[in-house]
Amino acid sequence: MNPLTLTRLTKIPVADWADPRDISYHLWKHQKKEDILGYSSEEDAEAIKDLNSKLIEFAAIIKGDKCLNTWGFGMDD
């Protein structure tokens, strides 16, 4: 899992993360798999910059006509 997602996922205000033990388990599970649990602030800023550029590309895809399905953009794309 991407460190941008991994560390921010537990901050979403939903019942899944209401109990601190759930957050601890989530982080423990990924640490056990040797996932990267966070970036330095410089790496974080660079990753966000890269993500933003991909989101700009994504917007062009959604508005385009090169979709796999006849009804438009979907999970298959």
PQR file with spaces between the fields and no chain letter, atoms N, CA, C, O and H, PARSE charges and radii, in Angstrom:
ATOM       1  N    MET     1       0.845   -1.174    0.000 -0.4000 1.5000
ATOM       2  CA   MET     1       0.000    0.000    0.000 -0.0000 2.0000
ATOM       3  C    MET     1       0.893    1.240    0.000  0.5500 1.7000
ATOM       4  O    MET     1       1.927    1.280    0.667 -0.5500 1.4000
ATOM       5  N    ASN     2       0.485    2.216   -0.737 -0.4000 1.5000
ATOM       6  CA   ASN     2       1.225    3.463   -0.845 -0.0000 2.0000
ATOM       7  C    ASN     2       1.245    4.189    0.505  0.5500 1.7000
ATOM       8  O    ASN     2       0.207    4.292    1.158 -0.5500 1.4000
ATOM       9  H    ASN     2      -0.355    2.183   -1.279  0.4000 1.0000
ATOM      10  N    PRO     3       2.404    4.691    0.929 -0.5600 1.5000
ATOM      11  CA   PRO     3       2.476    5.402    2.208  0.2800 2.0000
ATOM      12  C    PRO     3       1.533    6.605    2.303  0.5500 1.7000
ATOM      13  O    PRO     3       1.076    6.940    3.396 -0.5500 1.4000
ATOM      14  N    LEU     4       1.242    7.248    1.193 -0.4000 1.5000
ATOM      15  CA   LEU     4       0.286    8.358    1.236 -0.0000 2.0000
ATOM      16  C    LEU     4      -1.086    7.860    1.677  0.5500 1.7000
ATOM      17  O    LEU     4      -1.778    8.520    2.452 -0.5500 1.4000
ATOM      18  H    LEU     4       1.613    6.976    0.305  0.4000 1.0000
ATOM      19  N    THR     5      -1.467    6.700    1.181 -0.4000 1.5000
ATOM      20  CA   THR     5      -2.752    6.114    1.537 -0.0000 2.0000
ATOM      21  C    THR     5      -2.712    5.492    2.915  0.5500 1.7000
ATOM      22  O    THR     5      -3.613    5.698    3.728 -0.5500 1.4000
ATOM      23  H    THR     5      -0.904    6.164    0.552  0.4000 1.0000
ATOM      24  N    LEU     6      -1.672    4.738    3.172 -0.4000 1.5000
ATOM      25  CA   LEU     6      -1.570    3.968    4.409 -0.0000 2.0000
ATOM      26  C    LEU     6      -1.685    4.830    5.652  0.5500 1.7000
ATOM      27  O    LEU     6      -2.403    4.477    6.588 -0.5500 1.4000
ATOM      28  H    LEU     6      -0.940    4.571    2.512  0.4000 1.0000
ATOM      29  N    THR     7      -1.003    5.934    5.673 -0.4000 1.5000
ATOM      30  CA   THR     7      -1.004    6.776    6.869 -0.0000 2.0000
ATOM      31  C    THR     7      -2.243    7.670    6.963  0.5500 1.7000
ATOM      32  O    THR     7      -2.610    8.097    8.058 -0.5500 1.4000
ATOM      33  H    THR     7      -0.420    6.221    4.914  0.4000 1.0000
ATOM      34  N    ARG     8      -2.882    7.954    5.844 -0.4000 1.5000
ATOM      35  CA   ARG     8      -4.046    8.842    5.857 -0.0000 2.0000
ATOM      36  C    ARG     8      -5.369    8.080    5.984  0.5500 1.7000
ATOM      37  O    ARG     8      -6.372    8.649    6.415 -0.5500 1.4000
ATOM      38  H    ARG     8      -2.584    7.607    4.955  0.4000 1.0000
ATOM      39  N    LEU     9      -5.375    6.827    5.620 -0.4000 1.5000
ATOM      40  CA   LEU     9      -6.587    6.017    5.626 -0.0000 2.0000
ATOM      41  C    LEU     9      -7.240    5.982    7.001  0.5500 1.7000
ATOM      42  O    LEU     9      -8.462    6.075    7.110 -0.5500 1.4000
ATOM      43  H    LEU     9      -4.560    6.364    5.270  0.4000 1.0000
ATOM      44  N    THR    10      -6.449    5.851    8.029 -0.4000 1.5000
ATOM      45  CA   THR    10      -6.987    5.733    9.385 -0.0000 2.0000
ATOM      46  C    THR    10      -7.520    7.055    9.934  0.5500 1.7000
ATOM      47  O    THR    10      -8.110    7.077   11.014 -0.5500 1.4000
ATOM      48  H    THR    10      -5.456    5.775    7.941  0.4000 1.0000
ATOM      49  N    LYS    11      -7.327    8.137    9.221 -0.4000 1.5000
ATOM      50  CA   LYS    11      -7.822    9.444    9.660 -0.0000 2.0000
ATOM      51  C    LYS    11      -9.230    9.740    9.133  0.5500 1.7000
ATOM      52  O    LYS    11      -9.830   10.755    9.485 -0.5500 1.4000
ATOM      53  H    LYS    11      -6.848    8.120    8.343  0.4000 1.0000
ATOM      54  N    ILE    12      -9.749    8.845    8.290 -0.4000 1.5000
ATOM      55  CA   ILE    12     -11.099    9.013    7.769 -0.0000 2.0000
ATOM      56  C    ILE    12     -12.082    8.760    8.924  0.5500 1.7000
ATOM      57  O    ILE    12     -12.008    7.717    9.574 -0.5500 1.4000
ATOM      58  H    ILE    12      -9.262    8.020    8.004  0.4000 1.0000
ATOM      59  N    PRO    13     -12.995    9.698    9.184 -0.5600 1.5000
ATOM      60  CA   PRO    13     -13.887    9.550   10.343  0.2800 2.0000
ATOM      61  C    PRO    13     -15.023    8.562   10.092  0.5500 1.7000
ATOM      62  O    PRO    13     -16.171    8.953    9.886 -0.5500 1.4000
ATOM      63  N    VAL    14     -14.681    7.277   10.114 -0.4000 1.5000
ATOM      64  CA   VAL    14     -15.681    6.218    9.965 -0.0000 2.0000
ATOM      65  C    VAL    14     -15.550    5.258   11.143  0.5500 1.7000
ATOM      66  O    VAL    14     -14.547    5.266   11.857 -0.5500 1.4000
ATOM      67  H    VAL    14     -13.748    6.959   10.282  0.4000 1.0000
ATOM      68  N    ALA    15     -16.563    4.443   11.334 -0.4000 1.5000
ATOM      69  CA   ALA    15     -16.581    3.515   12.470 -0.0000 2.0000
ATOM      70  C    ALA    15     -15.395    2.542   12.453  0.5500 1.7000
ATOM      71  O    ALA    15     -14.941    2.101   13.509 -0.5500 1.4000
ATOM      72  H    ALA    15     -17.378    4.436   10.754  0.4000 1.0000
ATOM      73  N    ASP    16     -14.898    2.210   11.268 -0.4000 1.5000
ATOM      74  CA   ASP    16     -13.776    1.274   11.171 -0.0000 2.0000
ATOM      75  C    ASP    16     -12.552    1.751   11.938  0.5500 1.7000
ATOM      76  O    ASP    16     -11.757    0.934   12.402 -0.5500 1.4000
ATOM      77  H    ASP    16     -15.267    2.568   10.410  0.4000 1.0000
ATOM      78  N    TRP    17     -12.393    3.049   12.075 -0.4000 1.5000
ATOM      79  CA   TRP    17     -11.205    3.595   12.739 -0.0000 2.0000
ATOM      80  C    TRP    17     -11.535    4.270   14.069  0.5500 1.7000
ATOM      81  O    TRP    17     -10.700    4.990   14.616 -0.5500 1.4000
ATOM      82  H    TRP    17     -13.040    3.712   11.699  0.4000 1.0000
ATOM      83  N    ALA    18     -12.724    4.051   14.589 -0.4000 1.5000
ATOM      84  CA   ALA    18     -13.123    4.688   15.848 -0.0000 2.0000
ATOM      85  C    ALA    18     -12.348    4.131   17.046  0.5500 1.7000
ATOM      86  O    ALA    18     -12.070    4.856   18.001 -0.5500 1.4000
ATOM      87  H    ALA    18     -13.402    3.466   14.145  0.4000 1.0000
ATOM      88  N    ASP    19     -12.009    2.866   16.990 -0.4000 1.5000
ATOM      89  CA   ASP    19     -11.273    2.227   18.084 -0.0000 2.0000
ATOM      90  C    ASP    19      -9.772    2.298   17.790  0.5500 1.7000
ATOM      91  O    ASP    19      -9.332    1.806   16.751 -0.5500 1.4000
ATOM      92  H    ASP    19     -12.235    2.277   16.214  0.4000 1.0000
ATOM      93  N    PRO    20      -8.987    2.892   18.672 -0.5600 1.5000
ATOM      94  CA   PRO    20      -7.540    2.994   18.445  0.2800 2.0000
ATOM      95  C    PRO    20      -6.856    1.637   18.242  0.5500 1.7000
ATOM      96  O    PRO    20      -5.797    1.556   17.620 -0.5500 1.4000
ATOM      97  N    ARG    21      -7.471    0.574   18.773 -0.4000 1.5000
ATOM      98  CA   ARG    21      -6.898   -0.761   18.576 -0.0000 2.0000
ATOM      99  C    ARG    21      -6.965   -1.184   17.116  0.5500 1.7000
ATOM     100  O    ARG    21      -6.089   -1.904   16.638 -0.5500 1.4000
ATOM     101  H    ARG    21      -8.331    0.640   19.278  0.4000 1.0000
ATOM     102  N    ASP    22      -7.998   -0.741   16.405 -0.4000 1.5000
ATOM     103  CA   ASP    22      -8.105   -1.042   14.975 -0.0000 2.0000
ATOM     104  C    ASP    22      -6.991   -0.361   14.191  0.5500 1.7000
ATOM     105  O    ASP    22      -6.417   -0.945   13.272 -0.5500 1.4000
ATOM     106  H    ASP    22      -8.710   -0.156   16.793  0.4000 1.0000
ATOM     107  N    ILE    23      -6.695    0.873   14.561 -0.4000 1.5000
ATOM     108  CA   ILE    23      -5.609    1.615   13.901 -0.0000 2.0000
ATOM     109  C    ILE    23      -4.272    0.940   14.194  0.5500 1.7000
ATOM     110  O    ILE    23      -3.448    0.769   13.296 -0.5500 1.4000
ATOM     111  H    ILE    23      -7.161    1.348   15.307  0.4000 1.0000
ATOM     112  N    SER    24      -4.062    0.562   15.436 -0.4000 1.5000
ATOM     113  CA   SER    24      -2.817   -0.120   15.808 -0.0000 2.0000
ATOM     114  C    SER    24      -2.654   -1.424   15.038  0.5500 1.7000
ATOM     115  O    SER    24      -1.567   -1.738   14.554 -0.5500 1.4000
ATOM     116  H    SER    24      -4.731    0.700   16.166  0.4000 1.0000
ATOM     117  N    TYR    25      -3.745   -2.181   14.930 -0.4000 1.5000
ATOM     118  CA   TYR    25      -3.687   -3.437   14.192 -0.0000 2.0000
ATOM     119  C    TYR    25      -3.370   -3.192   12.720  0.5500 1.7000
ATOM     120  O    TYR    25      -2.543   -3.887   12.131 -0.5500 1.4000
ATOM     121  H    TYR    25      -4.628   -1.925   15.323  0.4000 1.0000
ATOM     122  N    HIS    26      -4.023   -2.215   12.142 -0.4000 1.5000
ATOM     123  CA   HIS    26      -3.803   -1.871   10.728 -0.0000 2.0000
ATOM     124  C    HIS    26      -2.324   -1.546   10.481  0.5500 1.7000
ATOM     125  O    HIS    26      -1.712   -2.072    9.552 -0.5500 1.4000
ATOM     126  H    HIS    26      -4.695   -1.650   12.621  0.4000 1.0000
ATOM     127  N    LEU    27      -1.770   -0.689   11.307 -0.4000 1.5000
ATOM     128  CA   LEU    27      -0.364   -0.306   11.132 -0.0000 2.0000
ATOM     129  C    LEU    27       0.570   -1.481   11.421  0.5500 1.7000
ATOM     130  O    LEU    27       1.570   -1.657   10.724 -0.5500 1.4000
ATOM     131  H    LEU    27      -2.267   -0.261   12.062  0.4000 1.0000
ATOM     132  N    TRP    28       0.260   -2.282   12.433 -0.4000 1.5000
ATOM     133  CA   TRP    28       1.071   -3.458   12.753 -0.0000 2.0000
ATOM     134  C    TRP    28       1.091   -4.436   11.584  0.5500 1.7000
ATOM     135  O    TRP    28       2.137   -4.981   11.233 -0.5500 1.4000
ATOM     136  H    TRP    28      -0.552   -2.140   12.999  0.4000 1.0000
ATOM     137  N    LYS    29      -0.087   -4.651   10.984 -0.4000 1.5000
ATOM     138  CA   LYS    29      -0.207   -5.585    9.865 -0.0000 2.0000
ATOM     139  C    LYS    29       0.688   -5.150    8.698  0.5500 1.7000
ATOM     140  O    LYS    29       1.362   -5.979    8.085 -0.5500 1.4000
ATOM     141  H    LYS    29      -0.937   -4.208   11.270  0.4000 1.0000
ATOM     142  N    HIS    30       0.691   -3.861    8.399 -0.4000 1.5000
ATOM     143  CA   HIS    30       1.502   -3.377    7.281 -0.0000 2.0000
ATOM     144  C    HIS    30       2.985   -3.319    7.645  0.5500 1.7000
ATOM     145  O    HIS    30       3.847   -3.511    6.787 -0.5500 1.4000
ATOM     146  H    HIS    30       0.144   -3.188    8.897  0.4000 1.0000
ATOM     147  N    GLN    31       3.273   -3.061    8.890 -0.4000 1.5000
ATOM     148  CA   GLN    31       4.677   -3.077    9.325 -0.0000 2.0000
ATOM     149  C    GLN    31       5.225   -4.495    9.225  0.5500 1.7000
ATOM     150  O    GLN    31       6.377   -4.686    8.836 -0.5500 1.4000
ATOM     151  H    GLN    31       2.573   -2.906    9.587  0.4000 1.0000
ATOM     152  N    LYS    32       4.422   -5.479    9.569 -0.4000 1.5000
ATOM     153  CA   LYS    32       4.811   -6.877    9.484 -0.0000 2.0000
ATOM     154  C    LYS    32       5.118   -7.272    8.039  0.5500 1.7000
ATOM     155  O    LYS    32       6.016   -8.075    7.786 -0.5500 1.4000
ATOM     156  H    LYS    32       3.486   -5.323    9.885  0.4000 1.0000
ATOM     157  N    LYS    33       4.365   -6.702    7.092 -0.4000 1.5000
ATOM     158  CA   LYS    33       4.602   -6.961    5.668 -0.0000 2.0000
ATOM     159  C    LYS    33       5.750   -6.121    5.117  0.5500 1.7000
ATOM     160  O    LYS    33       6.082   -6.199    3.935 -0.5500 1.4000
ATOM     161  H    LYS    33       3.635   -6.050    7.298  0.4000 1.0000
ATOM     162  N    GLU    34       6.349   -5.318    5.994 -0.4000 1.5000
ATOM     163  CA   GLU    34       7.457   -4.431    5.642 -0.0000 2.0000
ATOM     164  C    GLU    34       7.051   -3.356    4.640  0.5500 1.7000
ATOM     165  O    GLU    34       7.858   -2.911    3.823 -0.5500 1.4000
ATOM     166  H    GLU    34       6.079   -5.255    6.955  0.4000 1.0000
ATOM     167  N    ASP    35       5.775   -2.943    4.719 -0.4000 1.5000
ATOM     168  CA   ASP    35       5.330   -1.793    3.924 -0.0000 2.0000
ATOM     169  C    ASP    35       5.970   -0.536    4.497  0.5500 1.7000
ATOM     170  O    ASP    35       6.293   -0.473    5.683 -0.5500 1.4000
ATOM     171  H    ASP    35       5.120   -3.304    5.382  0.4000 1.0000
ATOM     172  N    ILE    36       6.147    0.451    3.649 -0.4000 1.5000
ATOM     173  CA   ILE    36       6.657    1.743    4.101 -0.0000 2.0000
ATOM     174  C    ILE    36       5.499    2.456    4.804  0.5500 1.7000
ATOM     175  O    ILE    36       4.450    2.685    4.202 -0.5500 1.4000
ATOM     176  H    ILE    36       5.885    0.400    2.685  0.4000 1.0000
ATOM     177  N    LEU    37       5.691    2.804    6.075 -0.4000 1.5000
ATOM     178  CA   LEU    37       4.603    3.404    6.847 -0.0000 2.0000
ATOM     179  C    LEU    37       4.564    4.919    6.763  0.5500 1.7000
ATOM     180  O    LEU    37       3.644    5.536    7.298 -0.5500 1.4000
ATOM     181  H    LEU    37       6.543    2.618    6.564  0.4000 1.0000
ATOM     182  N    GLY    38       5.505    5.513    6.127 -0.4000 1.5000
ATOM     183  CA   GLY    38       5.475    6.958    5.985 -0.0000 2.0000
ATOM     184  C    GLY    38       6.673    7.465    5.229  0.5500 1.7000
ATOM     185  O    GLY    38       7.690    6.780    5.117 -0.5500 1.4000
ATOM     186  H    GLY    38       6.253    5.011    5.692  0.4000 1.0000
ATOM     187  N    TYR    39       6.553    8.633    4.727 -0.4000 1.5000
ATOM     188  CA   TYR    39       7.625    9.312    4.019 -0.0000 2.0000
ATOM     189  C    TYR    39       8.181   10.425    4.891  0.5500 1.7000
ATOM     190  O    TYR    39       7.530   10.879    5.832 -0.5500 1.4000
ATOM     191  H    TYR    39       5.727    9.189    4.819  0.4000 1.0000
ATOM     192  N    SER    40       9.366   10.848    4.572 -0.4000 1.5000
ATOM     193  CA   SER    40       9.865   12.087    5.160 -0.0000 2.0000
ATOM     194  C    SER    40       9.040   13.225    4.563  0.5500 1.7000
ATOM     195  O    SER    40       8.350   13.020    3.565 -0.5500 1.4000
ATOM     196  H    SER    40       9.895   10.479    3.807  0.4000 1.0000
ATOM     197  N    SER    41       9.095   14.396    5.140 -0.4000 1.5000
ATOM     198  CA   SER    41       8.276   15.504    4.624 -0.0000 2.0000
ATOM     199  C    SER    41       8.647   15.852    3.184  0.5500 1.7000
ATOM     200  O    SER    41       7.782   16.241    2.400 -0.5500 1.4000
ATOM     201  H    SER    41       9.656   14.563    5.951  0.4000 1.0000
ATOM     202  N    GLU    42       9.929   15.715    2.831 -0.4000 1.5000
ATOM     203  CA   GLU    42      10.340   15.992    1.443 -0.0000 2.0000
ATOM     204  C    GLU    42       9.781   14.938    0.496  0.5500 1.7000
ATOM     205  O    GLU    42       9.297   15.262   -0.589 -0.5500 1.4000
ATOM     206  H    GLU    42      10.632   15.399    3.468  0.4000 1.0000
ATOM     207  N    GLU    43       9.850   13.659    0.915 -0.4000 1.5000
ATOM     208  CA   GLU    43       9.316   12.585    0.074 -0.0000 2.0000
ATOM     209  C    GLU    43       7.798   12.691   -0.028  0.5500 1.7000
ATOM     210  O    GLU    43       7.221   12.422   -1.081 -0.5500 1.4000
ATOM     211  H    GLU    43      10.243   13.395    1.796  0.4000 1.0000
ATOM     212  N    ASP    44       7.161   13.081    1.060 -0.4000 1.5000
ATOM     213  CA   ASP    44       5.717   13.254    1.078 -0.0000 2.0000
ATOM     214  C    ASP    44       5.304   14.337    0.089  0.5500 1.7000
ATOM     215  O    ASP    44       4.366   14.148   -0.686 -0.5500 1.4000
ATOM     216  H    ASP    44       7.630   13.299    1.916  0.4000 1.0000
ATOM     217  N    ALA    45       5.995   15.460    0.112 -0.4000 1.5000
ATOM     218  CA   ALA    45       5.687   16.569   -0.803 -0.0000 2.0000
ATOM     219  C    ALA    45       5.889   16.136   -2.258  0.5500 1.7000
ATOM     220  O    ALA    45       5.092   16.486   -3.129 -0.5500 1.4000
ATOM     221  H    ALA    45       6.758   15.613    0.741  0.4000 1.0000
ATOM     222  N    GLU    46       6.943   15.384   -2.514 -0.4000 1.5000
ATOM     223  CA   GLU    46       7.209   14.903   -3.880 -0.0000 2.0000
ATOM     224  C    GLU    46       6.128   13.916   -4.322  0.5500 1.7000
ATOM     225  O    GLU    46       5.673   13.962   -5.465 -0.5500 1.4000
ATOM     226  H    GLU    46       7.590   15.100   -1.807  0.4000 1.0000
ATOM     227  N    ALA    47       5.717   13.022   -3.416 -0.4000 1.5000
ATOM     228  CA   ALA    47       4.679   12.047   -3.754 -0.0000 2.0000
ATOM     229  C    ALA    47       3.351   12.744   -4.040  0.5500 1.7000
ATOM     230  O    ALA    47       2.629   12.349   -4.955 -0.5500 1.4000
ATOM     231  H    ALA    47       6.086   12.985   -2.487  0.4000 1.0000
ATOM     232  N    ILE    48       3.028   13.773   -3.269 -0.4000 1.5000
ATOM     233  CA   ILE    48       1.794   14.529   -3.508 -0.0000 2.0000
ATOM     234  C    ILE    48       1.863   15.248   -4.850  0.5500 1.7000
ATOM     235  O    ILE    48       0.875   15.299   -5.583 -0.5500 1.4000
ATOM     236  H    ILE    48       3.614   14.095   -2.526  0.4000 1.0000
ATOM     237  N    LYS    49       3.020   15.800   -5.171 -0.4000 1.5000
ATOM     238  CA   LYS    49       3.208   16.466   -6.469 -0.0000 2.0000
ATOM     239  C    LYS    49       2.998   15.472   -7.610  0.5500 1.7000
ATOM     240  O    LYS    49       2.323   15.781   -8.592 -0.5500 1.4000
ATOM     241  H    LYS    49       3.823   15.760   -4.577  0.4000 1.0000
ATOM     242  N    ASP    50       3.580   14.274   -7.478 -0.4000 1.5000
ATOM     243  CA   ASP    50       3.407   13.239   -8.500 -0.0000 2.0000
ATOM     244  C    ASP    50       1.950   12.814   -8.619  0.5500 1.7000
ATOM     245  O    ASP    50       1.434   12.637   -9.723 -0.5500 1.4000
ATOM     246  H    ASP    50       4.128   14.022   -6.680  0.4000 1.0000
ATOM     247  N    LEU    51       1.287   12.652   -7.468 -0.4000 1.5000
ATOM     248  CA   LEU    51      -0.115   12.265   -7.466 -0.0000 2.0000
ATOM     249  C    LEU    51      -0.974   13.322   -8.157  0.5500 1.7000
ATOM     250  O    LEU    51      -1.856   12.982   -8.946 -0.5500 1.4000
ATOM     251  H    LEU    51       1.706   12.797   -6.572  0.4000 1.0000
ATOM     252  N    ASN    52      -0.729   14.578   -7.872 -0.4000 1.5000
ATOM     253  CA   ASN    52      -1.497   15.658   -8.499 -0.0000 2.0000
ATOM     254  C    ASN    52      -1.335   15.653  -10.013  0.5500 1.7000
ATOM     255  O    ASN    52      -2.297   15.904  -10.739 -0.5500 1.4000
ATOM     256  H    ASN    52      -0.013   14.854   -7.232  0.4000 1.0000
ATOM     257  N    SER    53      -0.129   15.369  -10.497 -0.4000 1.5000
ATOM     258  CA   SER    53       0.068   15.327  -11.951 -0.0000 2.0000
ATOM     259  C    SER    53      -0.691   14.153  -12.563  0.5500 1.7000
ATOM     260  O    SER    53      -1.209   14.258  -13.675 -0.5500 1.4000
ATOM     261  H    SER    53       0.652   15.165   -9.908  0.4000 1.0000
ATOM     262  N    LYS    54      -0.759   13.036  -11.843 -0.4000 1.5000
ATOM     263  CA   LYS    54      -1.527   11.892  -12.341 -0.0000 2.0000
ATOM     264  C    LYS    54      -3.027   12.186  -12.331  0.5500 1.7000
ATOM     265  O    LYS    54      -3.754   11.737  -13.217 -0.5500 1.4000
ATOM     266  H    LYS    54      -0.339   12.950  -10.939  0.4000 1.0000
ATOM     267  N    LEU    55      -3.487   12.933  -11.339 -0.4000 1.5000
ATOM     268  CA   LEU    55      -4.907   13.288  -11.292 -0.0000 2.0000
ATOM     269  C    LEU    55      -5.285   14.194  -12.463  0.5500 1.7000
ATOM     270  O    LEU    55      -6.405   14.112  -12.968 -0.5500 1.4000
ATOM     271  H    LEU    55      -2.896   13.298  -10.619  0.4000 1.0000
ATOM     272  N    ILE    56      -4.378   15.045  -12.893 -0.4000 1.5000
ATOM     273  CA   ILE    56      -4.630   15.888  -14.062 -0.0000 2.0000
ATOM     274  C    ILE    56      -4.776   15.014  -15.302  0.5500 1.7000
ATOM     275  O    ILE    56      -5.664   15.237  -16.124 -0.5500 1.4000
ATOM     276  H    ILE    56      -3.468   15.112  -12.483  0.4000 1.0000
ATOM     277  N    GLU    57      -3.892   14.008  -15.437 -0.4000 1.5000
ATOM     278  CA   GLU    57      -3.999   13.065  -16.557 -0.0000 2.0000
ATOM     279  C    GLU    57      -5.317   12.294  -16.482  0.5500 1.7000
ATOM     280  O    GLU    57      -5.965   12.053  -17.501 -0.5500 1.4000
ATOM     281  H    GLU    57      -3.170   13.827  -14.769  0.4000 1.0000
ATOM     282  N    PHE    58      -5.703   11.912  -15.267 -0.4000 1.5000
ATOM     283  CA   PHE    58      -6.923   11.140  -15.060 -0.0000 2.0000
ATOM     284  C    PHE    58      -8.147   11.923  -15.512  0.5500 1.7000
ATOM     285  O    PHE    58      -9.054   11.360  -16.124 -0.5500 1.4000
ATOM     286  H    PHE    58      -5.177   12.108  -14.440  0.4000 1.0000
ATOM     287  N    ALA    59      -8.177   13.207  -15.216 -0.4000 1.5000
ATOM     288  CA   ALA    59      -9.314   14.044  -15.635 -0.0000 2.0000
ATOM     289  C    ALA    59      -9.474   14.034  -17.149  0.5500 1.7000
ATOM     290  O    ALA    59     -10.594   14.000  -17.659 -0.5500 1.4000
ATOM     291  H    ALA    59      -7.440   13.665  -14.718  0.4000 1.0000
ATOM     292  N    ALA    60      -8.360   14.064  -17.862 -0.4000 1.5000
ATOM     293  CA   ALA    60      -8.421   14.032  -19.326 -0.0000 2.0000
ATOM     294  C    ALA    60      -8.962   12.695  -19.824  0.5500 1.7000
ATOM     295  O    ALA    60      -9.676   12.652  -20.826 -0.5500 1.4000
ATOM     296  H    ALA    60      -7.450   14.092  -17.448  0.4000 1.0000
ATOM     297  N    ILE    61      -8.634   11.613  -19.139 -0.4000 1.5000
ATOM     298  CA   ILE    61      -9.121   10.289  -19.525 -0.0000 2.0000
ATOM     299  C    ILE    61     -10.637   10.201  -19.321  0.5500 1.7000
ATOM     300  O    ILE    61     -11.361    9.682  -20.171 -0.5500 1.4000
ATOM     301  H    ILE    61      -8.054   11.648  -18.325  0.4000 1.0000
ATOM     302  N    ILE    62     -11.098   10.715  -18.185 -0.4000 1.5000
ATOM     303  CA   ILE    62     -12.531   10.654  -17.886 -0.0000 2.0000
ATOM     304  C    ILE    62     -13.330   11.423  -18.928  0.5500 1.7000
ATOM     305  O    ILE    62     -14.409   10.988  -19.331 -0.5500 1.4000
ATOM     306  H    ILE    62     -10.509   11.137  -17.495  0.4000 1.0000
ATOM     307  N    LYS    63     -12.809   12.556  -19.362 -0.4000 1.5000
ATOM     308  CA   LYS    63     -13.520   13.392  -20.333 -0.0000 2.0000
ATOM     309  C    LYS    63     -13.354   12.882  -21.760  0.5500 1.7000
ATOM     310  O    LYS    63     -14.062   13.320  -22.667 -0.5500 1.4000
ATOM     311  H    LYS    63     -11.933   12.910  -19.035  0.4000 1.0000
ATOM     312  N    GLY    64     -12.418   11.957  -21.956 -0.4000 1.5000
ATOM     313  CA   GLY    64     -12.144   11.469  -23.305 -0.0000 2.0000
ATOM     314  C    GLY    64     -13.148   10.446  -23.791  0.5500 1.7000
ATOM     315  O    GLY    64     -14.082   10.077  -23.080 -0.5500 1.4000
ATOM     316  H    GLY    64     -11.843   11.601  -21.218  0.4000 1.0000
ATOM     317  N    ASP    65     -12.939    9.997  -25.011 -0.4000 1.5000
ATOM     318  CA   ASP    65     -13.846    9.016  -25.595 -0.0000 2.0000
ATOM     319  C    ASP    65     -13.157    7.659  -25.772  0.5500 1.7000
ATOM     320  O    ASP    65     -13.684    6.783  -26.457 -0.5500 1.4000
ATOM     321  H    ASP    65     -12.180   10.296  -25.589  0.4000 1.0000
ATOM     322  N    LYS    66     -11.995    7.484  -25.163 -0.4000 1.5000
ATOM     323  CA   LYS    66     -11.252    6.230  -25.305 -0.0000 2.0000
ATOM     324  C    LYS    66     -11.487    5.330  -24.089  0.5500 1.7000
ATOM     325  O    LYS    66     -10.551    4.980  -23.371 -0.5500 1.4000
ATOM     326  H    LYS    66     -11.567    8.196  -24.606  0.4000 1.0000
ATOM     327  N    CYS    67     -12.727    4.971  -23.878 -0.4000 1.5000
ATOM     328  CA   CYS    67     -13.097    4.125  -22.755 -0.0000 2.0000
ATOM     329  C    CYS    67     -13.321    2.703  -23.254  0.5500 1.7000
ATOM     330  O    CYS    67     -13.643    2.493  -24.424 -0.5500 1.4000
ATOM     331  H    CYS    67     -13.487    5.255  -24.462  0.4000 1.0000
ATOM     332  N    LEU    68     -13.153    1.742  -22.379 -0.4000 1.5000
ATOM     333  CA   LEU    68     -13.356    0.340  -22.751 -0.0000 2.0000
ATOM     334  C    LEU    68     -14.826   -0.007  -22.921  0.5500 1.7000
ATOM     335  O    LEU    68     -15.172   -0.883  -23.713 -0.5500 1.4000
ATOM     336  H    LEU    68     -12.892    1.912  -21.429  0.4000 1.0000
ATOM     337  N    ASN    69     -15.686    0.672  -22.185 -0.4000 1.5000
ATOM     338  CA   ASN    69     -17.110    0.349  -22.230 -0.0000 2.0000
ATOM     339  C    ASN    69     -17.877    1.396  -23.029  0.5500 1.7000
ATOM     340  O    ASN    69     -17.487    2.562  -23.085 -0.5500 1.4000
ATOM     341  H    ASN    69     -15.405    1.384  -21.542  0.4000 1.0000
ATOM     342  N    THR    70     -18.966    0.964  -23.643 -0.4000 1.5000
ATOM     343  CA   THR    70     -19.750    1.875  -24.476 -0.0000 2.0000
ATOM     344  C    THR    70     -20.401    2.983  -23.669  0.5500 1.7000
ATOM     345  O    THR    70     -20.667    4.059  -24.205 -0.5500 1.4000
ATOM     346  H    THR    70     -19.283    0.017  -23.598  0.4000 1.0000
ATOM     347  N    TRP    71     -20.665    2.739  -22.373 -0.4000 1.5000
ATOM     348  CA   TRP    71     -21.310    3.763  -21.538 -0.0000 2.0000
ATOM     349  C    TRP    71     -20.331    4.769  -20.963  0.5500 1.7000
ATOM     350  O    TRP    71     -20.747    5.721  -20.302 -0.5500 1.4000
ATOM     351  H    TRP    71     -20.449    1.866  -21.937  0.4000 1.0000
ATOM     352  N    GLY    72     -19.054    4.582  -21.197 -0.4000 1.5000
ATOM     353  CA   GLY    72     -18.054    5.544  -20.722 -0.0000 2.0000
ATOM     354  C    GLY    72     -17.094    4.959  -19.715  0.5500 1.7000
ATOM     355  O    GLY    72     -16.978    3.742  -19.571 -0.5500 1.4000
ATOM     356  H    GLY    72     -18.716    3.808  -21.733  0.4000 1.0000
ATOM     357  N    PHE    73     -16.420    5.832  -19.033 -0.4000 1.5000
ATOM     358  CA   PHE    73     -15.378    5.446  -18.075 -0.0000 2.0000
ATOM     359  C    PHE    73     -15.958    4.571  -16.971  0.5500 1.7000
ATOM     360  O    PHE    73     -17.044    4.830  -16.453 -0.5500 1.4000
ATOM     361  H    PHE    73     -16.514    6.820  -19.151  0.4000 1.0000
ATOM     362  N    GLY    74     -15.218    3.542  -16.627 -0.4000 1.5000
ATOM     363  CA   GLY    74     -15.638    2.643  -15.560 -0.0000 2.0000
ATOM     364  C    GLY    74     -14.450    1.971  -14.905  0.5500 1.7000
ATOM     365  O    GLY    74     -13.304    2.337  -15.168 -0.5500 1.4000
ATOM     366  H    GLY    74     -14.335    3.331  -17.048  0.4000 1.0000
ATOM     367  N    MET    75     -14.710    0.999  -14.061 -0.4000 1.5000
ATOM     368  CA   MET    75     -13.662    0.297  -13.327 -0.0000 2.0000
ATOM     369  C    MET    75     -12.685   -0.408  -14.258  0.5500 1.7000
ATOM     370  O    MET    75     -11.524   -0.588  -13.890 -0.5500 1.4000
ATOM     371  H    MET    75     -15.641    0.702  -13.847  0.4000 1.0000
ATOM     372  N    ASP    76     -13.109   -0.809  -15.435 -0.4000 1.5000
ATOM     373  CA   ASP    76     -12.243   -1.515  -16.376 -0.0000 2.0000
ATOM     374  C    ASP    76     -11.159   -0.620  -16.936  0.5500 1.7000
ATOM     375  O    ASP    76     -10.107   -1.102  -17.356 -0.5500 1.4000
ATOM     376  H    ASP    76     -14.052   -0.663  -15.734  0.4000 1.0000
ATOM     377  N    ASP    77     -11.404    0.677  -16.947 -0.4000 1.5000
ATOM     378  CA   ASP    77     -10.428    1.618  -17.486 -0.0000 2.0000
ATOM     379  C    ASP    77      -9.392    1.851  -16.439  0.5500 1.7000
ATOM     380  O    ASP    77      -8.452    2.616  -16.660 -0.5500 1.4000
ATOM     381  H    ASP    77     -12.259    1.069  -16.606  0.4000 1.0000
